[in-house]
Amino acid sequence: MTNTRVRKAVIPAAGLGTRFLPATKAMPKEMLPIVDIPTLQYIVEEAAASGIEEILIITNSNKRSMEDHFDRNYELEERLKSSGKHDLEEMIRKISDMANIYYVRQKEPKGLGHAIWCARTFVGEEPFAVLLGDDLVVNEGGEPALKQLIGAYCEKKASVVGVQSVPHEDVGKYGIVEPLDKNYGDSRRIKLSGIVEKPLIEQSPSDLAVLGRYVLTPEIFKFLETQGAGKNGEIQLTDAILRLMDIQTVYAYKFEGIRYDVGDKFGFVKATIDFALQRDELRGELSGYIKKLAEEL
């Protein structure tokens, strides 16, 4: 590595979003709004707030709307300005100013590992972050989840995967890490001896699930290039990280924050309600509606 500062991030966004059909037939799932802000914008905002300067979004041929969203729209800005809606004009303009955003297409749906491999030229010989769009993390009053991981990377100069504890019966939904020391206690940074993609419940090495945030060294690309298909017939990032452990130490970091799985319908609805309750213009009316529904249930 010639640069040890984490200034680049990769956001894989090439999935078909089949769990949200028919909405995602014409609209990328990453552009589905939480109230009035696309999910992808929240991810980009987290990256920017964590010190990321350049972002590569991995897309496919049906996701042009993502590029349009983060580009300037001079006609819209001018109309808002001439209408005296200066607050909206500023909000729209700031979207394109958050970071330098680039795009590359994943030509074949070969899995997350292959999507990350598509970023190899963009990343070069630098450490880089990965943020998955299905995981929104809110840490009100504290550091963004990615910034916490970057801090752990800066201390150890080693790859870090973001984790939180999940119910034991749900381990089969996630990549699960195996701590080197089973008695890690309250430690947030945990050295790993393994990582397993969607293990059987009885074979799970822990209840610590990888939840969509990573800081990786560029050596990961050596393993992604030769990584064969794994779970579900796809090239899995977790399999490549396991092989990376043969030559480098990898840590898990138990990040602080409330995580929403917006790739799941209930998680998406829950995020929408919680985010709406944080809005001054919506809180009172929505709270009253929720109380009324609760009385009727």
Order of alpha helices (4+ residues) and beta strands (2+ residues): beta-beta-beta-alpha-beta-alpha-alpha-alpha-beta-alpha-alpha-beta-beta-alpha-beta-beta-beta-beta-alpha-alpha-beta-beta-alpha-alpha
